[in-house]
């Protein structure tokens, strides 16, 4: 909604109704992410976009129907849908679009909500998009405010607690409940669109390269701060695109700041007296990205100094140094593009390979939220409750701290699941006698089922739900080397590179352990059945 906010506010202030089509869920290579919006006015004007042109015509028609009195609707467009294919979604993606008629009569609190979004106050807007009479109801939840109601005090209370967690994480996504907030039911579906202040980019070192980095950071939507201890260099004239310019020692300024997991830190000083104290703090912060400029010799010296400061290998491994991707950049502007490219790739899990030669989905997924909990956190919790002492999480992008787990970023995620399994397998300590492999997007899995699988006496075991194979897969030490070899071979074969542990498990005749407390085998990677 944010992209059409100004025009939407103008129409509402004039007393007009509009139709708003919002992307609420996507699969595969959908062209726009959840939250993208298109507005249709009573005069027939279209503002915004939900697909980059693929289904705008169908959305416009649905919007006109809504303005004419049709009820709110949740429509799926994609190549698997013949009607949607006919209107032009040929790019391989699938998206759910919720269309509703909006006015100050149907949503009287919206102007107040728009005011908070414009003021960059953190707030999440919740809309019931499926589930009977409550469809189209709204509630907005901020850190210190609740605006509107979904029609049930119990549902409002349940949503409030879960949405606050999503708000703090800056997450947009889905929640499911019973009609009165029952957490074990899924009668209604709610789309949560989170609006918060822009993420921060902190640029340390007021050099020529920093000016270009600040400019591209602003273009990417960051709130940019440039910090340098030298007042002669840290000036508004030299950094016109920065939101804030600070004259202070970098580490001293950093100590005064609140850093969240959306922040990115670019250290361009390449001077040990500035960057080592700063990096020692930055690498222990929740910041999603920490990069430092310098030659390879400077980098090696920097690593030595950081270890002398007491940083662990895990902390040091978070450092992107030398900063940026290898684009062959020479000028400050080109260097800034290489740094920005690395930040974007790190945020979304991009492989950094040319799309013309890479495989897999073009748009990697952001971490899912289920019942107010990130799936990655849920997976770690279930594994530990099930009896796993040490947990490694393999992801396509750094998502900040994951409590009680070590995060491994697989830069080659585009090569298929076999590459992620290899990353995890290679991280296992030599003392480990058993490994448990779990896909965190299988939301029906339970800690009890995991416990029964890993406590099996079999050397290779997996869960069985009504006779159907299901993760987790448990393998004893005797399988590690052969599994590693099998996965390596799979990566050399494009037809096998996306295989998981199941083919290996079946090839060695692993035992299926019946479990009866798994809610479902639903996989959040998959689109719902049509």
N, C-alpha and C positions, 0 to 999 in steps of 0.2 A: 504493500500500500504506500510505502514511503515515496516511491518514484512518482506517484500521482497526487501526492499530498496537497500541494499548492492548488492545483486545479480542483480537487475534491472539496477543499475548504471553500473555495470561491463559489462553487455550485451550491453548497449547503447554505452559505450566508445569503444567497439570493433566493432561498426557499425552494430550490429545485431538487428533484429526485435524480439519482444516477443509478446505473447498474455497474456493479463492481465484480469483475472476474478475477479470481486469485488462484495462482498455482499453489496447491496445498501438499502435493506429494509427487515425487518423480521416481522413475526407474530407468536404468540403462543410461543412454546418452541424451537425456532430455535437454533441449536447448536453453532453458531457463531454470533457475533453482526455485525451491519453495519460497513463497512470499512475493514473487513477481506478480504484478497486477496490471489489468487493463480496465479502463473506465469508459463507459458509454453514456453520453449525456442525452437528454430529451431532444436536443437539436440534431442528434446524429453524429456528434463529434466523438472521435476515439482518441484517448490519451493513454500512453503506456504500451506495454507489450508483454505477452505471456509466453511467446515461443519464437520470437525473432521473425515472424511472418508465416510460420507453418500453419497455425490454426486460428489466426486472428479473425478470419472471415467467419468461421463457425462460432467463435466467442462473441463476435459482434451480433450475430443473429440471436444467440442465446440471451445476450444483454437486452436486445430489443424486446424479446418475449418477456423478460423479467420486468421491464418498464411498463409493458402492457398488462401486467397483472399475474404472470405465471409465477408459481412458487419458486423458492430458492432451489438450486439443483447442484448436484455433484456429478460431473461428467468425466469420463476417462477418454483420452485421445491417445492413439498410438497405432503403430503399424499392424498390431494384432487385431485392431478394430476396423472392420471394412468401412464403416461410415466415416471414421476419423481419417483413414487413409485417403478416402476420396476428397477430403478437404485439404490435404496437403502435408501431413506430418510424415515426411519420407526420410527423416534424419535418424531413424532408428530408436527414438525415445518414446517413453510413455509418461503421460502426466495426468494427474487428477486436477480438475479446475472446479472451484466452487463459485457459483454466480448468484448474486443477491441484489435486490433493489434496496437502496439506502436513501434515507432522508432524515431530517431532524425529527420527524414523527416516528419512524421505525427504529431509529437509534439516537435518542435525544442526548446521550452522553458523548457522542462522537466528537463534537467540537472541543470539548474539554480534553479528550484523549489526544486529539490532534495538537492542541496547545502544548501538552507535555512532550510529545514527540518532537515538536519544533524547538522546544527548550532543551532538547537532548537529555531529558530525564529518562532513566531506564524504566521501561514498562513493557509488559507482554499483553497482547490482545488475544483473547481466546474466543473462538467462534465454534459453535456446534454445527458441524457440516453433514452429519448423518445420524439418524436415530429418532424418528417420530416427530412429535409435536415440538420438541425443543430445537429443531433445526433453525438456524438463523439467529439464535439468541447469542448475546455477547457479554463478556466481562473483561475488564482490563485490570491488571494486577501490577502494582509497583512495589518498591521496597517499603513504602509507608502509605499506600493508598489502595483502595479497591473501588472500582467504578463500574456500576451496573450489576447485573445478576443473570444467572443462567436459569432461574426459575425455581431453584431448590436450594435451601440453605445448606443442606448436607452436601450437595454436589459442589456448591460454591466453596465450602470449607475444604473438601478433598482436593479440588482444583487449585486452591490457593497454595496449599503446602507444596504440591508438585511443581507448580509453575514458578514459584520462587526459586527453586533449584535450577530450573531452566534459565531464568532471568539472570542469575549469577553467572551461569556458564555462557550466556549470550546465545542460547540455542533456540532454534525454530524447529518445530516438529509436531508429532501427534500424541494425544493421550486418549485412553479408552476407559469408560466406566459404565456402571449401571446407571439407570435414570436418576438415582438418588445418591450417587457417589460411591457405589459399591466397587471396590478395587478389583475384585475377582471376576467381574462381569465386563462385557464389552458391547452393551446395548447401544451406546452412543459413542461417536467419534468426535474429538475436538481438535481443531487446528490451533496451534499456539504460534503466533508471530511475535518475535521479540525485537524490540527497538531499544537501543542503548547508545551511549556516547561513543564516538568513533574510537577505534583502537589506537593505541599510542605507538609512535615511532620515535625513539630517542637516538639522535645522531650525535656522537661525541667526536670532537675534532673539527674545528672551523677551517677546514682546508677547501680548496677549489672543488674537490670531488664531493664534499659535503653539500655544497649548494645544489648540485644536480641531484643528489640523493634526496634532499629535502623536497625538491620540486616533484620528483616522481613519486615520493611517498605521499605527498598531498594529493596527487592525481589518483592514487590508489585508495584514497579515503582515510588515510591516517591523520591523526592530530600530531603534528610534527614539532618536536623540541630539538633545538641545536644547543649543545653545551660545550664550552671551552673556557679554560682558565685565563685566556688572554683577551682582555677587553678590546685591544686593537683589532682583533680578527672577528670576534663574536659581535657583529653589528647587524642591524636590520637592513642596512643598505646592501650588505653582502649576501643576506639570506632573506630576500623579500617573501619567499613562499612559506617560511616557517611560521607556525602559530605562536611560538615562544622561543626566545633566545635567552640563555642563562650564562652568566659569567661566574664560573665557580670551578673548583677542581672536580673532575668527573665523578670520582668515587664518593666525594663528600655530598654532591648533589644527589647522586643515586640513592644514598642512604636515607634521604628525606622523602623519597617517592614511594607511592603505592603502586606496585607492578602486578598486573594480572596476567593470565595465560594468553591474552590476545596481543600483548605488547611485543614489539620487535625492537632489538637493540643493535645498532650499527656503530662499531668502534673503529674510527678512521684515524686515530691518533698515531698508530704504530710507533709509540714511544713508551718503553717499559714503565717509566715512572708514572705515566698516566693510565696506560691500558691494563697493566697487571692488577693493581688494586681494584680497578673497576670491574674487570672480568671475573675476579674472584667473587665479587658480589653478584654480578649478572648471571653467572652460570649456576648459582644456587637459588636464583629467583624463579618464579613460575613463568617467566617470559617464554613465549613460544619459539622465538628465534633469537640467537645471539651470534653475530658475525663480527669478524675483526680483519682489518686490512693489513697487508704486509707481504713481504717476500716469503718464500719457503724457508729461508734461513731465519728470518724474523719469527716465523711460525714455530719452528722447532725450539728456538730460544724461549719463546713465550710459553710453550707447553712445559718446558723444564721449570721455568719460574712459577707457573701455576701449581705444579706438583709440589714444589718447595713450599708453597703457601698452604698445602694440606688438602688440595682438591683431589677427589677420588677420580678413578678412570671413568666412571659413569658420568660424573659432572664434566670432566674435560671433553668427553666424547660429544657433548652437546654443541661444542664450539664449531662454527662454520668459518674455517680459516685455511688458506686465504679466502676472503669473502667473495661471493658471487659465483656465477657459472662461467665456464670456459666458452665465451663467445668470440674470443679474439679481440676484446675491447681495448681501445687505446685512449680515447678522449674521456674527460670526466662524464660527459653525457652517455657515452657508450658503457662506461663502467657502472654508472647508475642503473642502466637498463639491466646489466648482468646481475647486479645486486637485487633489483626488484624481481627479476625472473626467479632467482633462487628463493626469495621470500614467498612468492606466489606458489612455487612448486612445493615448498616445505609446508605451507598452510594446507594445501589440498592434496598432497601426496603425489604430485606429478613425478613421472619417471625422469624428466628432463631430456628424454630422447625425442627425436623428430617424430611427429605424429604419422608421417608417411612410412615409417619403418617400425613403429611400435604396435603392440597388440593390446587387446583389452579395452575396457570402457574409456571414453575420452574424458569423462568427468568423474573422478573418484568421489566416493561418498564422504560426507562429514559424519562424525560419530552420531549414531542414533540415540534418541532418548526414549525410554520405555518406562511408563509409570513414574516419571520424574527422575529416573536414574539412567546415566549413560550405560549403554550396553557393555562397553569395555569395563566399567566399574562393576557392573553386575556379574560379568563373567569371572572377574578376579574374585569377587566375594563368594560365588558358588564354588569355585575351585578350592579356595582356602577352607570353606565350610565343609567341603567334601573330603578334605584330608591332604591337599597339596601344600607343602611347606614353602616352596619357592615357585613364583609365577613369572613367566616372561610373556609380554604382550607384543605381538608383531603387528604393526600398523603401517599404512601407506604414508602417514604424516604424523608429525609430533602434535599431540593434543594436550600438552601440559602434563602436570603430575598425575599419575595413576597410583593411588595409595596401595601399598603392599605389593607392588609389582615393579619390574624393570621393563621400561618401554624400549623396544627395538624398532627403528624406522627402516622399513624395507624400501629403498630407493628404486628397486627393480620390480615393484608390485605389478607393473603393467605386463610383466612376462608370465604372470599366472600364479596360482596358489602354490605351486611347487616351490617357487622362489621364497615365499613367506615361510613355508615349513622348513626350508633349508636354513633360513635366518634363525629361526627358533631353535632348531636342532643344534646348530653350531654354537649357540650361546649356553647350552646345557653344560654344567660343570662336570669334570671327569669323575667326580665322586657320586654322581647321580646313578641310581640303579633302575629308574623307571621314569617314563615320560607319559603325561596325559595330554592329549591334543583335543581342544574344544573350540568350536566355532561359536563366537559370542552372539551371533545374530539368531541363534536358535532359542527363542524366548521361552519355549516350553520346558527346557532342561531344568533339573533340580539338583541341589547338592546331594540329596540322598541317592539319586541315580549315579552321580559321579562317584560317590563313595563305594557303591556296590561294584562299579567297573574297576576302579583302581585297587580294590581289595580282593579282586579275583585272583585265584592261584595260577591262572593261565598266563602264558608269556605274552600273548596278544589277545586283547579283549575289547569289545565295544558294546554299547547299549543296544538293546533290541526292544522296540515298541510295537507290540502286536505282531511280532515276527519280522518287522522292518528294521534294517540297519539304521543306526543313528549315532552320531558322536555323543559322548567323547570316545576316543580310541586310546587305549592304554597299551604301552609296549615296554617290555623289560629290556635291560641293557643289551642283551644278546641280539636285538634287532637294530640297534642304532646304526651300525656301519652299513648294513645292507639297505636300510631305509635311505640313508644318505646317498648311497650309490644309485638307488632307484630314482630318487628325486632329481639327482644330477642328470641322469639319462633322460628323464622326462622333459627337462628344460631344453634338451637338445632336439626334441621332437615336438614341433608346433602342435601336433594333434593331442599331445599328452601334457603339455606344459601347465595346463590349468587343473591338473588332477590333485586331489588331496591325499589323505592317508588311506582312504577306502580301498583303492586298487591293491596297495601293498598288503593291507589287512586280509583281503580276500585271497591273495596269492599265497599267503602262508597259512591259510586255514584257521584264522583267528576265531575265538569263541564268542558267541553272542550271549550277552548277559541280560535276561529279561528284566525290565523295569516297568513298574505299573503306576508310578506317580508323576509321569511326564504329561504336562497339560496338552501338548500338541507337538507336531513336527513342523509347525509353521516356521518359515525362514524369511526374515525381513528383507532379504535380498530380492525376493521374488515378487512380481506383481500379483495381485489377487486374481483368482480365476474369473473369467468373464461370464 
